[in-house]
Amino acid sequence: MALPQAKQTATEERLAVLSLPDAGCTRAAREDAIARVRQMGLPSRRDEYWKYTQPDTLVSADAAHAALFESDEPQMFDEFDRLKIVFVDGVFNPEESDDLTLEGVSIDRLEDICCKDIHWAKDLYGVLEANGQVPVQRPLAALNTAFASDGVAIHVTGKPSKPISLIYRHASEDSDAILHHVVRVETDAEVTILENGPAASRFNKCMEIDIADGGSLHHVRAQGRDHERRAATHMFTRLGAKSVYKSFTLTMNGVLTRNEQVIELTGDDAVAHVAGACVGDGDFHHDDTVFVTHDAVGCESRQVFKKVLRNGATGVFQGKILVKEGAQKTDGYQISQSLLLDDDSQFLAKPELEIYADDVVCSHGSTSGALDETALFYLRSRGVPVKEATNLLTLSFLAEAVEEIEDEGLAEAMVDRLEGWLSRRS
């Protein structure tokens, strides 16, 4: 079916300003992705999974201006021993990055996977993204596969002694960055990946993660603070038997952020937990869209998302659990909640369950409301000032999401970050 003229025009205008990198062994995947973008068209508010989020600034030919400002974001996680990989406006910066050698893992730039003949990365590039286009189309992810100019290939064969930290710096007020990472976690291997930084005026990032039987990947990400960036991120994860994937994202402001997670549990007894805590103030729009597919026996998934919104901010959650026929003994849990600190803010939610197996335990829920006046009165009656009491209740509300982080040090870092954000606005 032909695209509507307006969508076709917008798509071609965006493609016209992009250049296909010297793709080598990824050329076939990139050309296929371009064809899929043209077939789908870039998103608009008329698309079912974009009706709550205006994508215009994510699909326009040129990136919107985003002023630079002094930020402590690149220093996030500095208290942890980690291997740092730095990108500036979407380009790898070797001077600011650490040596990429670490026992238990091999790390290469995306542009080197062809000349080094890194078979697993060549075979993975674009595959999970393409699989993730069904049943929901994700054209910005396909655009990423086609035009990503940089990224890393991370091959985890053991248990590295420290996390791998991807740091995204923003140095140009009109930068338009497209990054694509591929990650392979081998049998019984385990790794932690950290991400932080504003990245660019407009940021399109894709990460494809393939976890073999018994492998584990822990992912912790901190986004935003007070900058004007627009971002669309996509994480596509495939899990083998008895493998584990746990992801947490903290988002604080930013004009527009859309985070998509597409998770396939393809091996028996796999576990996938994805969580997010979000605080937004004023001209802020944050969208979490999650799609979890259970396609094996005895798997567990959790989606836990909490959003605190004030001064007209908007939060969106779209989450789906799909249980395929034969995926018996599934345990699927989904909760999305918002705390609205004024009447002008809004939370839009679309929780979904689609189940084709009969021996499952699945639940989903979504609530939105104001601060508990009884709890606030109790704290004030004990001498706690109203602003401090409000912050305490806000942190308590967000706690369920933060508690999904297994590493206590990383969880404390997220709480510290939230406390700092709240104190600046008290």
Secondary structure as GFF3:
##gff-version 3
##sequence-region A 1 426
A	DSSP	alpha_helix	5	16	.	.	.	ID=ss1
A	DSSP	three_ten_helix	24	26	.	.	.	ID=ss2
A	DSSP	alpha_helix	27	40	.	.	.	ID=ss3
A	DSSP	three_ten_helix	48	50	.	.	.	ID=ss4
A	DSSP	alpha_helix	56	59	.	.	.	ID=ss5
A	DSSP	three_ten_helix	73	75	.	.	.	ID=ss6
A	DSSP	beta_strand	83	88	.	.	.	ID=ss7
A	DSSP	beta_strand	91	92	.	.	.	ID=ss8
A	DSSP	beta_strand	105	109	.	.	.	ID=ss9
A	DSSP	three_ten_helix	110	112	.	.	.	ID=ss10
A	DSSP	alpha_helix	119	124	.	.	.	ID=ss11
A	DSSP	alpha_helix	127	131	.	.	.	ID=ss12
A	DSSP	alpha_helix	139	147	.	.	.	ID=ss13
A	DSSP	beta_strand	152	156	.	.	.	ID=ss14
A	DSSP	beta_strand	164	169	.	.	.	ID=ss15
A	DSSP	beta_strand	176	185	.	.	.	ID=ss16
A	DSSP	beta_strand	190	196	.	.	.	ID=ss17
A	DSSP	beta_strand	202	211	.	.	.	ID=ss18
A	DSSP	beta_strand	216	223	.	.	.	ID=ss19
A	DSSP	beta_strand	230	239	.	.	.	ID=ss20
A	DSSP	beta_strand	244	252	.	.	.	ID=ss21
A	DSSP	beta_strand	256	265	.	.	.	ID=ss22
A	DSSP	beta_strand	271	281	.	.	.	ID=ss23
A	DSSP	beta_strand	285	294	.	.	.	ID=ss24
A	DSSP	beta_strand	300	310	.	.	.	ID=ss25
A	DSSP	beta_strand	314	323	.	.	.	ID=ss26
A	DSSP	beta_strand	330	340	.	.	.	ID=ss27
A	DSSP	beta_strand	346	355	.	.	.	ID=ss28
A	DSSP	beta_strand	360	369	.	.	.	ID=ss29
A	DSSP	alpha_helix	373	381	.	.	.	ID=ss30
A	DSSP	alpha_helix	386	402	.	.	.	ID=ss31
A	DSSP	alpha_helix	408	424	.	.	.	ID=ss32
###
